[in-house]
Amino acid sequence: MDWRRLARRLTLLGELREEPDLVQRAARAGGPGAAAGGGRRASGRAGVIAGHVSLSAGQWATLALIVLVGSIPFSFLGLLIGQLVDAQAAQPIQAVTLMLTTFGGGLFFPMSTLPTAVQTVGRALPSYRMSQLGQEAIAGQALSAEHMVALAGAVTALGVVVLAAWRRPAAGLWWRSPR
């Protein structure tokens, strides 16, 4: 990380204590990588500092566990992409996959506003299940067995696919970028 970007982030976090309306600026300063996990930590700190978010220790622990387990399918998806395509093609494919899972999973817009076909597919995505579990944890509700089983199913299914792709004969990549 460039030292200027780090200084900018630290400055924004310092300003958050004095001006709560800068939460949006701090979130934008995280850049595109913030959505992959770093942003969740920064959002949690910003929520506690500026938004007076108060969750019990159990809720924080549950959220941490949801983020940990919920990131496994995405890790498997990254491994699968890395096994099937070369390095040049992996990054754009990963970016498109991330956007499809976040939009399709209802993270940017409520599921009710999406077309019916997108809702049907979106409810099967691990991003939707992880989001629902997180909302239940924050609300202090019992975690839904349906969402936990679906997330475990996504972990298992993607794990099997990654293992199958890893064990296949070294016939080369499915896609190579033109050089």
Secondary structure by P-SEA (a helix, b strand, c coil): ccaaaaaaaaaaaaaccccccaaaaaaaaccccccccaaaaaaaaaaaacccccccaaaaaaaaaaaaaaaaaaaaaaaaaaacccccaaaaaaaaaaaaaaaaaccccccccccaaaaaaaaacaaaaaaaaaaaaaacccccaaaaaaaaaaaaaaaaaaaaaaacccccccccccc
